[in-house]
Amino acid sequence: MLVDRPVLKVGVLGAGTVGSQVVRLLLERAEDFAARSGARLHVTGVAVRDLEAPRDPAVPRELLTTDSTAVATGNDLVIELIGGIEPARTLILAAFRAGASVITGNKALIAAHGPELYAAAAQAQVDFYYEAAVAGAIPVVYALRESMAGDRVTSVLGVVNGTTNFILDEMSTKGLSFDAALATAQQLGYAEADPTADVEGLDAAAKCAIIASLAFHTRVGLDDVAVEGITDVTADDIREAHASGCEIKLLAIAQRRDDELAQGVSVRVHPALVPKDHPLASVRGAFNAVLVEAEAAGRLMFYGQGAGGAPTASAVLSDVVAAAAHRVNGGQAPRESSYAALPVLGLQDALTRYQVQLRVVDAPGALAAVAQVFASNQVSIDSVRQSSYVGGQDAVVTIVTHVAPVRALDAAVRDLEQEERVESVVSVRRVEGL
C-alpha cells in the first residue's frame, strides 16, 4: 500500500505544455507510479515565472511558486522543463549539489553543456536522465545508452523534428509552397511564431549531437554538427524528388567512418532525398523516426510521436520512475561514456550521394563529358535520367551518384560548372538511404 512506501519529494521546473502533463500524470496516477518505482512521489512545488499567467488547470495553483531555486534544491527528484540554457543550467547544477537526481528534456542544454552536467551528476553520485531530449516519446536515448551498449553502432539516421517533417509532408502531399505549409503548421500549433530553431535545423542539430555522443561514445557538441535547414526547399524540388521516386526529409545523420581515407565521427543535419521504399520516407505529419544500424543487431527502427505534451511527458516519467527506483533500491543511471574519443570529422569527410540536375547541350559527347568529370573526381554514377528539353537546344539531365566523400562530390560539381557542355547546374541535393 502507499503508506508502506518511502516518500520522495519531486519538484518541477516549468509548467508549460509538457510540465503541465507531467504534473497531471504524477497526481492522477500516483498509485501506479508508487508501485512501479517503489516510492510515493510527492510533488512539492512547480516553479513558474508568473503566478498569474493562464495555465492548464491540471496543475493545482497551491503548487505554483516563483522560487525556482527552492524547487531545485529542496527535493529528491527535480524535473527540469524550462528549456534553453539559463537559468536551466544553473538550477540543474544547484539540484545536483543539493543531492537531487535530475530529469530533463532540454536538448539545447545537453548539446551545449553535456560534459559539465555529466561530471556534476557523477560527483554528486546522483542520476541524470534525459530521454525526452530526443524524439519525444521514442526511447532512443535508452536504446543507444543501454540497449546497444554491447554492440558497435555504425550509423544513425533520423527524422527528429516534427515541425519540419509536417511542413515537408504538406508540401509533398498537397503541393503547398514552403511559406504556405509553414503557415498551416503555425495555425495548427506545430510551429512556433518564430520557427527559426525548427526550420533552420537547429533543434535537429542539438538532438543529432546527443545521438552521436551516445552512439559513438565520443563527446559531440552542437558546434560539431553541420546544419542546413529547409527554408530553401521549393515546390519544384518536391516535384523533382517525386520524379526520382523519392521524398525530401530533414535528416539528422551520425556516421562512423573507419576506412583507409578517414576515421572518426561525421554529424550533420540537412534536407535529403529519401527513396519512397525507405522506412523514413513514410514518416508523415509531425511524427519522428530514428534508424539505427549496428554491426551485430543490424538495422533497428524507432517510430512514434516526437513532440507534444503527453508523448514527451511519457518519456519524462519513464526517467522519473527509473530515478526513483534507484533512490529506493540502490543503483545509478549510466554515466557519460566518452571512452572512444573519436575525432569529429568535418562535413567534407562525410559520406553521401548527390543528385545533380544539369542543363546540358543536346549534342553528341555531352553526357560522356559529364561522366568524365565525375570519374576524374573519383565519383561513380548510379543512374542518369533525361527529364526534359529546354528551347530545343539543351537537355535537362538528372544524375545520382554512388556514395562518395562530400569533398569529392563538391569538387565534381565545381568542375561541372566549368565544363563547356554544361549550360548550368540546376540543383544539387543529397540522397540518403539508397
BELTA-V224382 format. One record per residue. N is the residue number from 0. SS is DSSP state (2 for helix, 1 for strand, 0 for the rest). PSI is psi as a letter, one per 30 degrees, with the letter a starting at -180 (* if undefined). NEAR is the number of other ideal C-beta (glycine too) atoms within 8 Angstrom. Layout:
BEGIN
n:ss:psi:near
N:SS:PSI:NEAR
N:SS:PSI:NEAR
END
This chain:
BEGIN
n:ss:psi:near
0:0:l:4
1:2:e:8
2:2:f:4
3:2:f:4
4:0:k:11
5:1:l:7
6:1:k:7
7:1:k:14
8:1:k:10
9:1:k:15
10:1:k:17
11:1:k:16
12:1:j:15
13:0:k:13
14:0:h:14
15:0:a:8
16:2:e:7
17:2:e:14
18:2:e:15
19:2:e:14
20:2:e:14
21:2:e:15
22:2:e:15
23:2:e:11
24:2:e:10
25:2:e:14
26:2:e:10
27:2:e:6
28:0:h:8
29:2:e:11
30:2:e:7
31:2:e:7
32:2:e:14
33:2:e:13
34:2:e:6
35:2:e:8
36:2:f:14
37:0:g:10
38:1:l:13
39:1:k:10
40:1:j:14
41:1:j:8
42:1:j:12
43:1:f:10
44:1:l:14
45:1:j:15
46:1:k:14
47:0:l:12
48:0:e:4
49:0:j:6
50:0:f:7
51:0:f:3
52:0:k:7
53:0:k:2
54:0:l:8
55:0:k:8
56:0:f:4
57:0:f:8
58:0:j:14
59:0:k:6
60:2:f:5
61:2:f:4
62:2:f:11
63:1:k:11
64:1:l:12
65:0:f:8
66:0:i:8
67:2:e:11
68:2:e:8
69:2:e:9
70:2:e:17
71:2:e:17
72:2:f:11
73:0:g:10
74:0:l:14
75:0:e:9
76:1:k:17
77:1:k:17
78:1:j:15
79:1:j:15
80:0:h:16
81:0:e:10
82:0:l:9
83:0:a:8
84:0:e:8
85:0:k:6
86:0:g:7
87:2:e:15
88:2:e:12
89:2:e:8
90:2:e:15
91:2:e:16
92:2:e:11
93:2:e:11
94:2:e:14
95:2:e:16
96:2:f:9
97:0:f:9
98:0:g:7
99:0:k:14
100:1:k:15
101:1:k:16
102:1:k:14
103:1:l:16
104:0:g:14
105:0:i:14
106:2:e:13
107:2:e:11
108:2:e:14
109:2:e:14
110:2:e:13
111:2:e:10
112:2:g:9
113:2:e:13
114:2:e:9
115:2:e:9
116:2:e:15
117:2:e:11
118:2:e:9
119:2:e:12
120:2:e:15
121:2:e:9
122:2:e:7
123:2:f:9
124:0:h:5
125:0:l:11
126:0:k:11
127:1:j:12
128:1:k:13
129:0:h:15
130:2:e:14
131:2:f:14
132:2:f:12
133:0:j:13
134:0:h:13
135:0:c:15
136:0:f:11
137:0:k:15
138:0:h:10
139:2:e:13
140:2:e:12
141:2:e:10
142:2:e:12
143:2:e:14
144:2:e:11
145:2:e:8
146:2:e:7
147:0:g:13
148:0:f:8
149:0:g:4
150:0:l:9
151:0:j:6
152:1:k:13
153:1:f:8
154:1:l:10
155:1:k:15
156:1:k:12
157:1:k:17
158:1:j:15
159:0:g:13
160:0:j:15
161:2:e:14
162:2:e:15
163:2:e:14
164:2:e:17
165:2:e:15
166:2:e:15
167:2:e:17
168:2:e:10
169:2:e:13
170:2:e:16
171:2:e:11
172:2:f:6
173:2:f:7
174:0:g:6
175:0:l:10
176:0:l:8
177:2:e:13
178:2:e:6
179:2:e:9
180:2:e:15
181:2:e:12
182:2:e:8
183:2:e:10
184:2:e:14
185:2:e:12
186:2:e:6
187:0:f:7
188:0:g:5
189:0:f:10
190:0:k:12
191:0:l:7
192:0:e:4
193:0:j:5
194:0:g:12
195:2:e:7
196:2:e:8
197:2:e:12
198:2:f:13
199:0:g:9
200:0:g:15
201:2:e:11
202:2:e:11
203:2:e:14
204:2:e:14
205:2:e:14
206:2:e:17
207:2:e:17
208:2:e:15
209:2:e:16
210:2:e:17
211:2:e:16
212:2:e:13
213:2:e:11
214:2:e:13
215:2:g:13
216:0:h:10
217:0:k:12
218:0:j:8
219:0:k:13
220:0:l:9
221:2:e:10
222:2:f:4
223:2:f:9
224:0:k:13
225:1:k:10
226:1:k:12
227:0:k:7
228:0:a:12
229:0:g:12
230:0:f:7
231:0:f:5
232:0:k:11
233:0:l:8
234:2:e:10
235:2:e:6
236:2:e:11
237:2:e:14
238:2:e:8
239:2:e:12
240:2:e:13
241:2:e:10
242:2:f:9
243:0:g:11
244:0:h:6
245:1:l:12
246:1:l:11
247:1:k:15
248:1:k:13
249:1:j:16
250:1:k:14
251:1:k:17
252:1:k:17
253:1:k:15
254:1:k:11
255:1:k:13
256:1:k:13
257:1:i:4
258:0:a:6
259:0:f:2
260:0:f:6
261:0:k:8
262:1:k:7
263:1:a:11
264:1:k:15
265:1:k:15
266:1:k:14
267:1:l:12
268:1:k:14
269:1:l:12
270:1:k:13
271:1:l:15
272:1:k:13
273:1:k:15
274:1:k:10
275:0:f:9
276:0:g:4
277:0:k:9
278:2:e:9
279:2:f:14
280:2:f:13
281:2:g:6
282:0:j:12
283:0:l:6
284:0:b:7
285:0:g:11
286:1:l:13
287:1:l:18
288:1:k:14
289:1:k:16
290:1:j:13
291:1:k:16
292:1:k:11
293:1:l:12
294:0:e:6
295:0:e:7
296:0:f:9
297:1:b:6
298:1:k:7
299:1:k:10
300:1:k:9
301:1:k:13
302:1:k:10
303:1:a:12
304:1:k:12
305:0:g:15
306:0:l:11
307:0:l:9
308:2:e:9
309:2:e:7
310:2:e:13
311:2:e:15
312:2:e:13
313:2:e:10
314:2:e:15
315:2:e:16
316:2:f:12
317:2:e:11
318:2:e:13
319:2:e:18
320:2:e:11
321:2:e:12
322:2:e:14
323:2:e:15
324:2:e:13
325:2:e:13
326:2:e:11
327:2:e:11
328:2:f:7
329:0:l:3
330:0:l:5
331:0:l:8
332:0:l:11
333:0:k:7
334:0:l:8
335:0:k:8
336:0:j:9
337:0:g:10
338:0:e:5
339:0:e:7
340:0:h:6
341:0:k:11
342:0:k:6
343:1:j:10
344:0:l:10
345:0:l:5
346:2:e:8
347:2:f:8
348:2:g:14
349:0:k:13
350:1:k:10
351:1:a:12
352:1:l:13
353:1:k:13
354:1:j:15
355:1:k:13
356:1:k:14
357:1:k:15
358:1:j:12
359:1:l:14
360:1:k:10
361:0:i:8
362:0:l:6
363:0:k:3
364:0:f:7
365:2:e:12
366:2:e:9
367:2:e:7
368:2:e:11
369:2:e:16
370:2:e:9
371:2:e:8
372:2:e:12
373:2:e:13
374:2:e:9
375:2:f:7
376:0:g:11
377:0:h:6
378:0:k:12
379:0:l:8
380:1:k:11
381:1:e:8
382:1:l:6
383:1:k:8
384:1:k:9
385:1:j:8
386:1:f:9
387:1:l:6
388:1:k:8
389:1:j:9
390:0:g:5
391:0:f:4
392:0:e:6
393:1:l:11
394:1:k:12
395:1:k:14
396:1:k:14
397:1:k:15
398:1:k:14
399:1:k:12
400:1:l:17
401:0:l:8
402:0:k:6
403:1:l:13
404:1:k:11
405:2:e:12
406:2:e:8
407:2:e:11
408:2:e:14
409:2:e:9
410:2:e:9
411:2:e:15
412:2:e:12
413:2:e:8
414:2:e:11
415:2:e:13
416:2:f:8
417:2:f:6
418:0:k:10
419:0:f:4
420:0:g:10
421:1:j:14
422:1:e:7
423:1:l:6
424:1:j:11
425:1:e:7
426:1:l:9
427:1:k:8
428:1:k:12
429:1:l:11
430:1:k:15
431:1:k:12
432:0:g:10
433:0:*:8
END
